[in-house]
Amino acid sequence: PERVAVREAVERVVELYAPAAADKWVRVANNVDPAAVAFVDPPILQAVVRNLVANAIKYSHPGGAVEIDGAAGEA
């Protein structure tokens, strides 16, 4: 595990799924606090976020929105 900037990890996934979201007219917003950091295995975090974003887009109504929120907390 290592310290990972969560917003940046989410942003990479949002960019990856931007074409799928655009095809369905779904707006995806990354509202994760820039100060949010997690102590995780980076590939596992990416896999989890990819799965969540992909399913959120898949099950959203056309023209809908997906918002990803996260706040920085105290360690």
mmCIF file of the N, C-alpha and C atoms, coordinates in Angstrom:
data_MODEL
# 
_entry.id   MODEL 
# 
loop_
_atom_site.group_PDB 
_atom_site.id 
_atom_site.type_symbol 
_atom_site.label_atom_id 
_atom_site.label_alt_id 
_atom_site.label_comp_id 
_atom_site.label_asym_id 
_atom_site.label_entity_id 
_atom_site.label_seq_id 
_atom_site.pdbx_PDB_ins_code 
_atom_site.Cartn_x 
_atom_site.Cartn_y 
_atom_site.Cartn_z 
_atom_site.occupancy 
_atom_site.B_iso_or_equiv 
_atom_site.pdbx_formal_charge 
_atom_site.auth_seq_id 
_atom_site.auth_comp_id 
_atom_site.auth_asym_id 
_atom_site.auth_atom_id 
_atom_site.pdbx_PDB_model_num 
ATOM 1   N N  . PRO A 1 1  ? 0.826   -1.210 0.000   1.00 0.00 ? 1  PRO A N  1 
ATOM 2   C CA . PRO A 1 1  ? 0.000   0.000  0.000   1.00 0.00 ? 1  PRO A CA 1 
ATOM 3   C C  . PRO A 1 1  ? 0.862   1.263  0.000   1.00 0.00 ? 1  PRO A C  1 
ATOM 4   N N  . GLU A 1 2  ? 0.313   2.322  -0.532  1.00 0.00 ? 2  GLU A N  1 
ATOM 5   C CA . GLU A 1 2  ? 1.006   3.617  -0.549  1.00 0.00 ? 2  GLU A CA 1 
ATOM 6   C C  . GLU A 1 2  ? -0.022  4.740  -0.510  1.00 0.00 ? 2  GLU A C  1 
ATOM 7   N N  . ARG A 1 3  ? 0.470   5.955  -0.255  1.00 0.00 ? 3  ARG A N  1 
ATOM 8   C CA . ARG A 1 3  ? -0.420  7.121  -0.216  1.00 0.00 ? 3  ARG A CA 1 
ATOM 9   C C  . ARG A 1 3  ? -0.769  7.514  -1.653  1.00 0.00 ? 3  ARG A C  1 
ATOM 10  N N  . VAL A 1 4  ? -2.060  7.657  -1.903  1.00 0.00 ? 4  VAL A N  1 
ATOM 11  C CA . VAL A 1 4  ? -2.548  7.988  -3.243  1.00 0.00 ? 4  VAL A CA 1 
ATOM 12  C C  . VAL A 1 4  ? -3.484  9.189  -3.145  1.00 0.00 ? 4  VAL A C  1 
ATOM 13  N N  . ALA A 1 5  ? -3.304  10.153 -4.042  1.00 0.00 ? 5  ALA A N  1 
ATOM 14  C CA . ALA A 1 5  ? -4.222  11.285 -4.142  1.00 0.00 ? 5  ALA A CA 1 
ATOM 15  C C  . ALA A 1 5  ? -5.502  10.757 -4.801  1.00 0.00 ? 5  ALA A C  1 
ATOM 16  N N  . VAL A 1 6  ? -6.572  10.701 -4.041  1.00 0.00 ? 6  VAL A N  1 
ATOM 17  C CA . VAL A 1 6  ? -7.808  10.075 -4.497  1.00 0.00 ? 6  VAL A CA 1 
ATOM 18  C C  . VAL A 1 6  ? -8.411  10.834 -5.678  1.00 0.00 ? 6  VAL A C  1 
ATOM 19  N N  . ARG A 1 7  ? -8.418  12.146 -5.621  1.00 0.00 ? 7  ARG A N  1 
ATOM 20  C CA . ARG A 1 7  ? -9.011  12.925 -6.718  1.00 0.00 ? 7  ARG A CA 1 
ATOM 21  C C  . ARG A 1 7  ? -8.332  12.610 -8.048  1.00 0.00 ? 7  ARG A C  1 
ATOM 22  N N  . GLU A 1 8  ? -7.010  12.512 -8.038  1.00 0.00 ? 8  GLU A N  1 
ATOM 23  C CA . GLU A 1 8  ? -6.274  12.216 -9.269  1.00 0.00 ? 8  GLU A CA 1 
ATOM 24  C C  . GLU A 1 8  ? -6.595  10.817 -9.778  1.00 0.00 ? 8  GLU A C  1 
ATOM 25  N N  . ALA A 1 9  ? -6.717  9.861  -8.868  1.00 0.00 ? 9  ALA A N  1 
ATOM 26  C CA . ALA A 1 9  ? -7.071  8.493  -9.264  1.00 0.00 ? 9  ALA A CA 1 
ATOM 27  C C  . ALA A 1 9  ? -8.456  8.462  -9.898  1.00 0.00 ? 9  ALA A C  1 
ATOM 28  N N  . VAL A 1 10 ? -9.391  9.174  -9.297  1.00 0.00 ? 10 VAL A N  1 
ATOM 29  C CA . VAL A 1 10 ? -10.753 9.231  -9.835  1.00 0.00 ? 10 VAL A CA 1 
ATOM 30  C C  . VAL A 1 10 ? -10.746 9.940  -11.185 1.00 0.00 ? 10 VAL A C  1 
ATOM 31  N N  . GLU A 1 11 ? -9.970  10.991 -11.315 1.00 0.00 ? 11 GLU A N  1 
ATOM 32  C CA . GLU A 1 11 ? -9.928  11.747 -12.572 1.00 0.00 ? 11 GLU A CA 1 
ATOM 33  C C  . GLU A 1 11 ? -9.455  10.873 -13.730 1.00 0.00 ? 11 GLU A C  1 
ATOM 34  N N  . ARG A 1 12 ? -8.459  10.021 -13.479 1.00 0.00 ? 12 ARG A N  1 
ATOM 35  C CA . ARG A 1 12 ? -7.986  9.117  -14.539 1.00 0.00 ? 12 ARG A CA 1 
ATOM 36  C C  . ARG A 1 12 ? -9.110  8.195  -15.009 1.00 0.00 ? 12 ARG A C  1 
ATOM 37  N N  . VAL A 1 13 ? -9.915  7.702  -14.080 1.00 0.00 ? 13 VAL A N  1 
ATOM 38  C CA . VAL A 1 13 ? -11.027 6.825  -14.434 1.00 0.00 ? 13 VAL A CA 1 
ATOM 39  C C  . VAL A 1 13 ? -12.113 7.605  -15.171 1.00 0.00 ? 13 VAL A C  1 
ATOM 40  N N  . VAL A 1 14 ? -12.418 8.803  -14.712 1.00 0.00 ? 14 VAL A N  1 
ATOM 41  C CA . VAL A 1 14 ? -13.437 9.631  -15.369 1.00 0.00 ? 14 VAL A CA 1 
ATOM 42  C C  . VAL A 1 14 ? -13.022 9.888  -16.824 1.00 0.00 ? 14 VAL A C  1 
ATOM 43  N N  . GLU A 1 15 ? -11.748 10.175 -17.050 1.00 0.00 ? 15 GLU A N  1 
ATOM 44  C CA . GLU A 1 15 ? -11.265 10.397 -18.414 1.00 0.00 ? 15 GLU A CA 1 
ATOM 45  C C  . GLU A 1 15 ? -11.384 9.128  -19.252 1.00 0.00 ? 15 GLU A C  1 
ATOM 46  N N  . LEU A 1 16 ? -11.112 7.980  -18.638 1.00 0.00 ? 16 LEU A N  1 
ATOM 47  C CA . LEU A 1 16 ? -11.209 6.701  -19.333 1.00 0.00 ? 16 LEU A CA 1 
ATOM 48  C C  . LEU A 1 16 ? -12.633 6.430  -19.809 1.00 0.00 ? 16 LEU A C  1 
ATOM 49  N N  . TYR A 1 17 ? -13.616 6.770  -18.982 1.00 0.00 ? 17 TYR A N  1 
ATOM 50  C CA . TYR A 1 17 ? -15.011 6.494  -19.299 1.00 0.00 ? 17 TYR A CA 1 
ATOM 51  C C  . TYR A 1 17 ? -15.745 7.685  -19.916 1.00 0.00 ? 17 TYR A C  1 
ATOM 52  N N  . ALA A 1 18 ? -15.040 8.751  -20.238 1.00 0.00 ? 18 ALA A N  1 
ATOM 53  C CA . ALA A 1 18 ? -15.677 9.922  -20.848 1.00 0.00 ? 18 ALA A CA 1 
ATOM 54  C C  . ALA A 1 18 ? -16.397 9.583  -22.152 1.00 0.00 ? 18 ALA A C  1 
ATOM 55  N N  . PRO A 1 19 ? -15.812 8.765  -23.040 1.00 0.00 ? 19 PRO A N  1 
ATOM 56  C CA . PRO A 1 19 ? -16.545 8.429  -24.266 1.00 0.00 ? 19 PRO A CA 1 
ATOM 57  C C  . PRO A 1 19 ? -17.856 7.680  -24.003 1.00 0.00 ? 19 PRO A C  1 
ATOM 58  N N  . ALA A 1 20 ? -17.844 6.742  -23.073 1.00 0.00 ? 20 ALA A N  1 
ATOM 59  C CA . ALA A 1 20 ? -19.069 5.997  -22.746 1.00 0.00 ? 20 ALA A CA 1 
ATOM 60  C C  . ALA A 1 20 ? -20.121 6.918  -22.162 1.00 0.00 ? 20 ALA A C  1 
ATOM 61  N N  . ALA A 1 21 ? -19.689 7.846  -21.302 1.00 0.00 ? 21 ALA A N  1 
ATOM 62  C CA . ALA A 1 21 ? -20.630 8.800  -20.711 1.00 0.00 ? 21 ALA A CA 1 
ATOM 63  C C  . ALA A 1 21 ? -21.191 9.728  -21.784 1.00 0.00 ? 21 ALA A C  1 
ATOM 64  N N  . ALA A 1 22 ? -20.349 10.173 -22.692 1.00 0.00 ? 22 ALA A N  1 
ATOM 65  C CA . ALA A 1 22 ? -20.795 11.075 -23.758 1.00 0.00 ? 22 ALA A CA 1 
ATOM 66  C C  . ALA A 1 22 ? -21.791 10.376 -24.685 1.00 0.00 ? 22 ALA A C  1 
ATOM 67  N N  . ASP A 1 23 ? -21.547 9.112  -24.983 1.00 0.00 ? 23 ASP A N  1 
ATOM 68  C CA . ASP A 1 23 ? -22.463 8.352  -25.848 1.00 0.00 ? 23 ASP A CA 1 
ATOM 69  C C  . ASP A 1 23 ? -23.858 8.281  -25.247 1.00 0.00 ? 23 ASP A C  1 
ATOM 70  N N  . LYS A 1 24 ? -23.917 8.282  -23.925 1.00 0.00 ? 24 LYS A N  1 
ATOM 71  C CA . LYS A 1 24 ? -25.204 8.156  -23.237 1.00 0.00 ? 24 LYS A CA 1 
ATOM 72  C C  . LYS A 1 24 ? -25.697 9.511  -22.715 1.00 0.00 ? 24 LYS A C  1 
ATOM 73  N N  . TRP A 1 25 ? -24.982 10.574 -23.003 1.00 0.00 ? 25 TRP A N  1 
ATOM 74  C CA . TRP A 1 25 ? -25.322 11.913 -22.542 1.00 0.00 ? 25 TRP A CA 1 
ATOM 75  C C  . TRP A 1 25 ? -25.369 11.975 -21.009 1.00 0.00 ? 25 TRP A C  1 
ATOM 76  N N  . VAL A 1 26 ? -24.461 11.264 -20.357 1.00 0.00 ? 26 VAL A N  1 
ATOM 77  C CA . VAL A 1 26 ? -24.376 11.268 -18.899 1.00 0.00 ? 26 VAL A CA 1 
ATOM 78  C C  . VAL A 1 26 ? -23.217 12.170 -18.495 1.00 0.00 ? 26 VAL A C  1 
ATOM 79  N N  . ARG A 1 27 ? -23.502 13.094 -17.577 1.00 0.00 ? 27 ARG A N  1 
ATOM 80  C CA . ARG A 1 27 ? -22.471 14.004 -17.063 1.00 0.00 ? 27 ARG A CA 1 
ATOM 81  C C  . ARG A 1 27 ? -21.809 13.340 -15.862 1.00 0.00 ? 27 ARG A C  1 
ATOM 82  N N  . VAL A 1 28 ? -20.476 13.321 -15.850 1.00 0.00 ? 28 VAL A N  1 
ATOM 83  C CA . VAL A 1 28 ? -19.733 12.735 -14.731 1.00 0.00 ? 28 VAL A CA 1 
ATOM 84  C C  . VAL A 1 28 ? -18.934 13.850 -14.068 1.00 0.00 ? 28 VAL A C  1 
ATOM 85  N N  . ALA A 1 29 ? -19.143 14.024 -12.764 1.00 0.00 ? 29 ALA A N  1 
ATOM 86  C CA . ALA A 1 29 ? -18.459 15.080 -12.011 1.00 0.00 ? 29 ALA A CA 1 
ATOM 87  C C  . ALA A 1 29 ? -17.575 14.466 -10.927 1.00 0.00 ? 29 ALA A C  1 
ATOM 88  N N  . ASN A 1 30 ? -16.340 14.896 -10.893 1.00 0.00 ? 30 ASN A N  1 
ATOM 89  C CA . ASN A 1 30 ? -15.394 14.466 -9.859  1.00 0.00 ? 30 ASN A CA 1 
ATOM 90  C C  . ASN A 1 30 ? -15.359 15.560 -8.794  1.00 0.00 ? 30 ASN A C  1 
ATOM 91  N N  . ASN A 1 31 ? -16.066 15.332 -7.688  1.00 0.00 ? 31 ASN A N  1 
ATOM 92  C CA . ASN A 1 31 ? -16.131 16.304 -6.599  1.00 0.00 ? 31 ASN A CA 1 
ATOM 93  C C  . ASN A 1 31 ? -15.275 15.893 -5.396  1.00 0.00 ? 31 ASN A C  1 
ATOM 94  N N  . VAL A 1 32 ? -14.294 15.049 -5.614  1.00 0.00 ? 32 VAL A N  1 
ATOM 95  C CA . VAL A 1 32 ? -13.438 14.592 -4.527  1.00 0.00 ? 32 VAL A CA 1 
ATOM 96  C C  . VAL A 1 32 ? -12.536 15.742 -4.091  1.00 0.00 ? 32 VAL A C  1 
ATOM 97  N N  . ASP A 1 33 ? -12.446 15.938 -2.787  1.00 0.00 ? 33 ASP A N  1 
ATOM 98  C CA . ASP A 1 33 ? -11.597 16.981 -2.205  1.00 0.00 ? 33 ASP A CA 1 
ATOM 99  C C  . ASP A 1 33 ? -10.146 16.769 -2.677  1.00 0.00 ? 33 ASP A C  1 
ATOM 100 N N  . PRO A 1 34 ? -9.496  17.800 -3.212  1.00 0.00 ? 34 PRO A N  1 
ATOM 101 C CA . PRO A 1 34 ? -8.108  17.660 -3.657  1.00 0.00 ? 34 PRO A CA 1 
ATOM 102 C C  . PRO A 1 34 ? -7.155  17.223 -2.544  1.00 0.00 ? 34 PRO A C  1 
ATOM 103 N N  . ALA A 1 35 ? -7.520  17.442 -1.300  1.00 0.00 ? 35 ALA A N  1 
ATOM 104 C CA . ALA A 1 35 ? -6.666  17.053 -0.177  1.00 0.00 ? 35 ALA A CA 1 
ATOM 105 C C  . ALA A 1 35 ? -6.887  15.598 0.256   1.00 0.00 ? 35 ALA A C  1 
ATOM 106 N N  . ALA A 1 36 ? -7.850  14.903 -0.351  1.00 0.00 ? 36 ALA A N  1 
ATOM 107 C CA . ALA A 1 36 ? -8.155  13.523 0.042   1.00 0.00 ? 36 ALA A CA 1 
ATOM 108 C C  . ALA A 1 36 ? -7.023  12.591 -0.387  1.00 0.00 ? 36 ALA A C  1 
ATOM 109 N N  . VAL A 1 37 ? -6.484  11.869 0.593   1.00 0.00 ? 37 VAL A N  1 
ATOM 110 C CA . VAL A 1 37 ? -5.402  10.917 0.363   1.00 0.00 ? 37 VAL A CA 1 
ATOM 111 C C  . VAL A 1 37 ? -5.801  9.601  1.014   1.00 0.00 ? 37 VAL A C  1 
ATOM 112 N N  . ALA A 1 38 ? -5.484  8.502  0.331   1.00 0.00 ? 38 ALA A N  1 
ATOM 113 C CA . ALA A 1 38 ? -5.782  7.182  0.892   1.00 0.00 ? 38 ALA A CA 1 
ATOM 114 C C  . ALA A 1 38 ? -4.500  6.358  0.893   1.00 0.00 ? 38 ALA A C  1 
ATOM 115 N N  . PHE A 1 39 ? -4.376  5.491  1.872   1.00 0.00 ? 39 PHE A N  1 
ATOM 116 C CA . PHE A 1 39 ? -3.251  4.558  1.956   1.00 0.00 ? 39 PHE A CA 1 
ATOM 117 C C  . PHE A 1 39 ? -3.761  3.231  1.415   1.00 0.00 ? 39 PHE A C  1 
ATOM 118 N N  . VAL A 1 40 ? -3.496  2.987  0.130   1.00 0.00 ? 40 VAL A N  1 
ATOM 119 C CA . VAL A 1 40 ? -4.085  1.844  -0.571  1.00 0.00 ? 40 VAL A CA 1 
ATOM 120 C C  . VAL A 1 40 ? -3.097  1.226  -1.556  1.00 0.00 ? 40 VAL A C  1 
ATOM 121 N N  . ASP A 1 41 ? -3.520  0.101  -2.118  1.00 0.00 ? 41 ASP A N  1 
ATOM 122 C CA . ASP A 1 41 ? -2.817  -0.507 -3.237  1.00 0.00 ? 41 ASP A CA 1 
ATOM 123 C C  . ASP A 1 41 ? -3.373  0.180  -4.490  1.00 0.00 ? 41 ASP A C  1 
ATOM 124 N N  . PRO A 1 42 ? -2.588  1.005  -5.191  1.00 0.00 ? 42 PRO A N  1 
ATOM 125 C CA . PRO A 1 42 ? -3.114  1.788  -6.309  1.00 0.00 ? 42 PRO A CA 1 
ATOM 126 C C  . PRO A 1 42 ? -3.885  0.993  -7.369  1.00 0.00 ? 42 PRO A C  1 
ATOM 127 N N  . PRO A 1 43 ? -3.404  -0.176 -7.812  1.00 0.00 ? 43 PRO A N  1 
ATOM 128 C CA . PRO A 1 43 ? -4.187  -0.908 -8.816  1.00 0.00 ? 43 PRO A CA 1 
ATOM 129 C C  . PRO A 1 43 ? -5.555  -1.368 -8.294  1.00 0.00 ? 43 PRO A C  1 
ATOM 130 N N  . ILE A 1 44 ? -5.638  -1.680 -7.026  1.00 0.00 ? 44 ILE A N  1 
ATOM 131 C CA . ILE A 1 44 ? -6.922  -2.094 -6.450  1.00 0.00 ? 44 ILE A CA 1 
ATOM 132 C C  . ILE A 1 44 ? -7.868  -0.890 -6.401  1.00 0.00 ? 44 ILE A C  1 
ATOM 133 N N  . LEU A 1 45 ? -7.359  0.273  -5.982  1.00 0.00 ? 45 LEU A N  1 
ATOM 134 C CA . LEU A 1 45 ? -8.189  1.476  -5.962  1.00 0.00 ? 45 LEU A CA 1 
ATOM 135 C C  . LEU A 1 45 ? -8.710  1.771  -7.362  1.00 0.00 ? 45 LEU A C  1 
ATOM 136 N N  . GLN A 1 46 ? -7.841  1.701  -8.363  1.00 0.00 ? 46 GLN A N  1 
ATOM 137 C CA . GLN A 1 46 ? -8.263  1.955  -9.743  1.00 0.00 ? 46 GLN A CA 1 
ATOM 138 C C  . GLN A 1 46 ? -9.352  0.973  -10.169 1.00 0.00 ? 46 GLN A C  1 
ATOM 139 N N  . ALA A 1 47 ? -9.185  -0.295 -9.833  1.00 0.00 ? 47 ALA A N  1 
ATOM 140 C CA . ALA A 1 47 ? -10.178 -1.307 -10.208 1.00 0.00 ? 47 ALA A CA 1 
ATOM 141 C C  . ALA A 1 47 ? -11.529 -1.030 -9.554  1.00 0.00 ? 47 ALA A C  1 
ATOM 142 N N  . VAL A 1 48 ? -11.517 -0.651 -8.299  1.00 0.00 ? 48 VAL A N  1 
ATOM 143 C CA . VAL A 1 48 ? -12.763 -0.361 -7.588  1.00 0.00 ? 48 VAL A CA 1 
ATOM 144 C C  . VAL A 1 48 ? -13.451 0.867  -8.190  1.00 0.00 ? 48 VAL A C  1 
ATOM 145 N N  . VAL A 1 49 ? -12.690 1.920  -8.421  1.00 0.00 ? 49 VAL A N  1 
ATOM 146 C CA . VAL A 1 49 ? -13.272 3.142  -8.972  1.00 0.00 ? 49 VAL A CA 1 
ATOM 147 C C  . VAL A 1 49 ? -13.772 2.890  -10.398 1.00 0.00 ? 49 VAL A C  1 
ATOM 148 N N  . ARG A 1 50 ? -13.014 2.138  -11.194 1.00 0.00 ? 50 ARG A N  1 
ATOM 149 C CA . ARG A 1 50 ? -13.470 1.803  -12.558 1.00 0.00 ? 50 ARG A CA 1 
ATOM 150 C C  . ARG A 1 50 ? -14.801 1.077  -12.516 1.00 0.00 ? 50 ARG A C  1 
ATOM 151 N N  . ASN A 1 51 ? -14.915 0.099  -11.637 1.00 0.00 ? 51 ASN A N  1 
ATOM 152 C CA . ASN A 1 51 ? -16.151 -0.670 -11.523 1.00 0.00 ? 51 ASN A CA 1 
ATOM 153 C C  . ASN A 1 51 ? -17.322 0.219  -11.114 1.00 0.00 ? 51 ASN A C  1 
ATOM 154 N N  . LEU A 1 52 ? -17.117 1.070  -10.133 1.00 0.00 ? 52 LEU A N  1 
ATOM 155 C CA . LEU A 1 52 ? -18.187 1.960  -9.679  1.00 0.00 ? 52 LEU A CA 1 
ATOM 156 C C  . LEU A 1 52 ? -18.619 2.945  -10.769 1.00 0.00 ? 52 LEU A C  1 
ATOM 157 N N  . VAL A 1 53 ? -17.652 3.548  -11.441 1.00 0.00 ? 53 VAL A N  1 
ATOM 158 C CA . VAL A 1 53 ? -17.980 4.531  -12.481 1.00 0.00 ? 53 VAL A CA 1 
ATOM 159 C C  . VAL A 1 53 ? -18.647 3.844  -13.675 1.00 0.00 ? 53 VAL A C  1 
ATOM 160 N N  . ALA A 1 54 ? -18.113 2.703  -14.085 1.00 0.00 ? 54 ALA A N  1 
ATOM 161 C CA . ALA A 1 54 ? -18.704 1.989  -15.219 1.00 0.00 ? 54 ALA A CA 1 
ATOM 162 C C  . ALA A 1 54 ? -20.151 1.608  -14.932 1.00 0.00 ? 54 ALA A C  1 
ATOM 163 N N  . ASN A 1 55 ? -20.417 1.086  -13.743 1.00 0.00 ? 55 ASN A N  1 
ATOM 164 C CA . ASN A 1 55 ? -21.788 0.705  -13.387 1.00 0.00 ? 55 ASN A CA 1 
ATOM 165 C C  . ASN A 1 55 ? -22.692 1.921  -13.238 1.00 0.00 ? 55 ASN A C  1 
ATOM 166 N N  . ALA A 1 56 ? -22.152 2.997  -12.702 1.00 0.00 ? 56 ALA A N  1 
ATOM 167 C CA . ALA A 1 56 ? -22.961 4.209  -12.548 1.00 0.00 ? 56 ALA A CA 1 
ATOM 168 C C  . ALA A 1 56 ? -23.396 4.738  -13.912 1.00 0.00 ? 56 ALA A C  1 
ATOM 169 N N  . ILE A 1 57 ? -22.485 4.721  -14.870 1.00 0.00 ? 57 ILE A N  1 
ATOM 170 C CA . ILE A 1 57 ? -22.834 5.167  -16.226 1.00 0.00 ? 57 ILE A CA 1 
ATOM 171 C C  . ILE A 1 57 ? -23.815 4.189  -16.857 1.00 0.00 ? 57 ILE A C  1 
ATOM 172 N N  . LYS A 1 58 ? -23.531 2.921  -16.729 1.00 0.00 ? 58 LYS A N  1 
ATOM 173 C CA . LYS A 1 58 ? -24.372 1.885  -17.334 1.00 0.00 ? 58 LYS A CA 1 
ATOM 174 C C  . LYS A 1 58 ? -25.820 1.968  -16.860 1.00 0.00 ? 58 LYS A C  1 
ATOM 175 N N  . TYR A 1 59 ? -26.018 2.204  -15.574 1.00 0.00 ? 59 TYR A N  1 
ATOM 176 C CA . TYR A 1 59 ? -27.362 2.191  -15.009 1.00 0.00 ? 59 TYR A CA 1 
ATOM 177 C C  . TYR A 1 59 ? -28.003 3.575  -14.880 1.00 0.00 ? 59 TYR A C  1 
ATOM 178 N N  . SER A 1 60 ? -27.322 4.606  -15.379 1.00 0.00 ? 60 SER A N  1 
ATOM 179 C CA . SER A 1 60 ? -27.907 5.949  -15.383 1.00 0.00 ? 60 SER A CA 1 
ATOM 180 C C  . SER A 1 60 ? -28.849 6.089  -16.568 1.00 0.00 ? 60 SER A C  1 
ATOM 181 N N  . HIS A 1 61 ? -29.857 6.901  -16.388 1.00 0.00 ? 61 HIS A N  1 
ATOM 182 C CA . HIS A 1 61 ? -30.751 7.218  -17.492 1.00 0.00 ? 61 HIS A CA 1 
ATOM 183 C C  . HIS A 1 61 ? -30.019 8.144  -18.454 1.00 0.00 ? 61 HIS A C  1 
ATOM 184 N N  . PRO A 1 62 ? -30.300 8.037  -19.756 1.00 0.00 ? 62 PRO A N  1 
ATOM 185 C CA . PRO A 1 62 ? -29.687 8.972  -20.699 1.00 0.00 ? 62 PRO A CA 1 
ATOM 186 C C  . PRO A 1 62 ? -29.960 10.417 -20.257 1.00 0.00 ? 62 PRO A C  1 
ATOM 187 N N  . GLY A 1 63 ? -28.919 11.229 -20.293 1.00 0.00 ? 63 GLY A N  1 
ATOM 188 C CA . GLY A 1 63 ? -29.041 12.612 -19.864 1.00 0.00 ? 63 GLY A CA 1 
ATOM 189 C C  . GLY A 1 63 ? -28.866 12.793 -18.364 1.00 0.00 ? 63 GLY A C  1 
ATOM 190 N N  . GLY A 1 64 ? -28.568 11.719 -17.662 1.00 0.00 ? 64 GLY A N  1 
ATOM 191 C CA . GLY A 1 64 ? -28.419 11.782 -16.212 1.00 0.00 ? 64 GLY A CA 1 
ATOM 192 C C  . GLY A 1 64 ? -27.052 12.298 -15.785 1.00 0.00 ? 64 GLY A C  1 
ATOM 193 N N  . ALA A 1 65 ? -26.773 12.130 -14.514 1.00 0.00 ? 65 ALA A N  1 
ATOM 194 C CA . ALA A 1 65 ? -25.502 12.597 -13.959 1.00 0.00 ? 65 ALA A CA 1 
ATOM 195 C C  . ALA A 1 65 ? -24.951 11.596 -12.957 1.00 0.00 ? 65 ALA A C  1 
ATOM 196 N N  . VAL A 1 66 ? -23.638 11.506 -12.916 1.00 0.00 ? 66 VAL A N  1 
ATOM 197 C CA . VAL A 1 66 ? -22.919 10.696 -11.938 1.00 0.00 ? 66 VAL A CA 1 
ATOM 198 C C  . VAL A 1 66 ? -22.001 11.663 -11.197 1.00 0.00 ? 66 VAL A C  1 
ATOM 199 N N  . GLU A 1 67 ? -22.105 11.691 -9.883  1.00 0.00 ? 67 GLU A N  1 
ATOM 200 C CA . GLU A 1 67 ? -21.229 12.544 -9.085  1.00 0.00 ? 67 GLU A CA 1 
ATOM 201 C C  . GLU A 1 67 ? -20.432 11.695 -8.128  1.00 0.00 ? 67 GLU A C  1 
ATOM 202 N N  . ILE A 1 68 ? -19.131 11.917 -8.119  1.00 0.00 ? 68 ILE A N  1 
ATOM 203 C CA . ILE A 1 68 ? -18.223 11.197 -7.234  1.00 0.00 ? 68 ILE A CA 1 
ATOM 204 C C  . ILE A 1 68 ? -17.744 12.188 -6.183  1.00 0.00 ? 68 ILE A C  1 
ATOM 205 N N  . ASP A 1 69 ? -18.117 11.932 -4.947  1.00 0.00 ? 69 ASP A N  1 
ATOM 206 C CA . ASP A 1 69 ? -17.776 12.837 -3.843  1.00 0.00 ? 69 ASP A CA 1 
ATOM 207 C C  . ASP A 1 69 ? -16.826 12.134 -2.875  1.00 0.00 ? 69 ASP A C  1 
ATOM 208 N N  . GLY A 1 70 ? -15.995 12.916 -2.251  1.00 0.00 ? 70 GLY A N  1 
ATOM 209 C CA . GLY A 1 70 ? -15.108 12.395 -1.221  1.00 0.00 ? 70 GLY A CA 1 
ATOM 210 C C  . GLY A 1 70 ? -14.481 13.569 -0.488  1.00 0.00 ? 70 GLY A C  1 
ATOM 211 N N  . ALA A 1 71 ? -14.334 13.426 0.791   1.00 0.00 ? 71 ALA A N  1 
ATOM 212 C CA . ALA A 1 71 ? -13.762 14.490 1.604   1.00 0.00 ? 71 ALA A CA 1 
ATOM 213 C C  . ALA A 1 71 ? -12.475 13.997 2.259   1.00 0.00 ? 71 ALA A C  1 
ATOM 214 N N  . ALA A 1 72 ? -11.581 14.908 2.491   1.00 0.00 ? 72 ALA A N  1 
ATOM 215 C CA . ALA A 1 72 ? -10.363 14.592 3.216   1.00 0.00 ? 72 ALA A CA 1 
ATOM 216 C C  . ALA A 1 72 ? -10.696 14.523 4.696   1.00 0.00 ? 72 ALA A C  1 
ATOM 217 N N  . GLY A 1 73 ? -10.156 13.553 5.351   1.00 0.00 ? 73 GLY A N  1 
ATOM 218 C CA . GLY A 1 73 ? -10.395 13.409 6.775   1.00 0.00 ? 73 GLY A CA 1 
ATOM 219 C C  . GLY A 1 73 ? -9.079  13.419 7.529   1.00 0.00 ? 73 GLY A C  1 
ATOM 220 N N  . GLU A 1 74 ? -9.187  13.300 8.825   1.00 0.00 ? 74 GLU A N  1 
ATOM 221 C CA . GLU A 1 74 ? -7.981  13.254 9.642   1.00 0.00 ? 74 GLU A CA 1 
ATOM 222 C C  . GLU A 1 74 ? -7.523  11.814 9.765   1.00 0.00 ? 74 GLU A C  1 
ATOM 223 N N  . ALA A 1 75 ? -6.213  11.619 9.712   1.00 0.00 ? 75 ALA A N  1 
ATOM 224 C CA . ALA A 1 75 ? -5.655  10.270 9.830   1.00 0.00 ? 75 ALA A CA 1 
ATOM 225 C C  . ALA A 1 75 ? -5.359  9.937  11.259  1.00 0.00 ? 75 ALA A C  1 
# 
